[in-house]
Amino acid sequence: MLYTPVTLDDGRTVDVAAPVGAAPPDVIDGRDLTRLQRAANAATTR
């Protein structure tokens, strides 16, 4: 999970976070975009 606080123009701070997953084609054994996206999505929950 990538995380960083962001300060808004009015001085309030909000926490911004984004999950990141990686699925290299050599590990997934293919270059099908749908398959790679599913594998990357699954990697964000592990």
C-alpha positions in Angstrom: 0.0 0.0 0.0 1.4 3.4 -1.0 0.4 6.1 1.4 0.9 9.8 1.7 -0.8 12.7 3.4 -1.9 15.5 1.2 -2.6 19.1 2.4 -5.5 20.8 0.7 -5.6 24.5 -0.2 -7.7 25.2 2.9 -5.1 23.6 5.2 -6.9 20.4 5.9 -5.0 17.2 5.4 -6.4 14.0 3.9 -4.8 10.6 3.8 -4.3 9.2 0.3 -3.5 5.5 -0.2 -3.4 3.2 -3.2 -2.8 -0.5 -3.4 -0.1 -1.7 -5.8 0.3 -5.1 -7.3 2.7 -6.5 -9.9 2.4 -9.4 -12.2 5.4 -9.9 -14.5 4.7 -11.8 -17.7 7.5 -14.3 -17.0 6.0 -15.3 -13.7 2.4 -15.5 -15.0 3.6 -17.3 -18.1 1.8 -15.2 -20.6 1.2 -11.8 -22.0 -2.6 -11.8 -22.1 -3.7 -8.4 -20.6 -6.7 -9.7 -18.8 -4.7 -12.4 -17.2 -2.0 -10.0 -16.1 -4.5 -7.5 -14.7 -6.2 -10.3 -12.7 -2.9 -11.4 -11.3 -1.8 -7.9 -10.4 -5.2 -7.4 -8.7 -4.7 -10.6 -6.7 -1.2 -9.4 -5.7 -2.6 -6.3 -4.0 -4.5 -8.5 -1.5 -1.5 -10.7 -0.5 
